[in-house]
Amino acid sequence: MKFLFIIPKIGSQAKWLVGVAFLSAVLKKAGYQVDLLEIEDKKDIDKINSFIKSEQPQAIGLSANSHQFFYAVEIAKKIKLEFSTPVFLGGVHATIRPDEVIKERSFDGICVGEAEGVLLELVKRIEKGQDYSDINNFWFRKGDEIIKNDISPLVED
């Protein structure tokens, strides 16, 4: 199974994100193929769907800080116009403003808090075609229903 991380770096000075790098390593260690697409300019958003068409990921994760949230929404909407691939949002904004973020219908779910212990479970269930709506640290939308799962304790060390 392929998983695609998309980082909207528009307006950011960060050279790379430790969280996404760690999550990528967790998935790769478990045998999954992981791609990373960094969006550095608004015009790059138009290139996303051609990348998805060529690489065909089975799930997509976006990471966004608060100032990048608008771009993450724009990216997710663009993806959903052409693909049914599940799109999830994590990062600082999803954690500090989950009630606002889950209202955006282009996201199939959001990660609230740390994803290190739960993203692998999500990917495994997607790969097997299993229900994943009960995974901790994730909120999901099913129609008009919002499922708010428990938050796991923080990872120590």
Buried (B, 14 or more C-beta within 10 A) or exposed (E): BBBBBBBBBBEBEEEEBEBBEEBBEBBEEEEBEBBBBBBEEEEBBEEBBEBBEEEEBBBBBBBBBEEBBBBBBBBBBBBBEEBEBBBBBBBBBBBEBBEEBBEBEBBBBBBBBBBBBBBBBBBBBBBEEEEBBEBBBBBBBEEEEBBEBEBBEEEEE
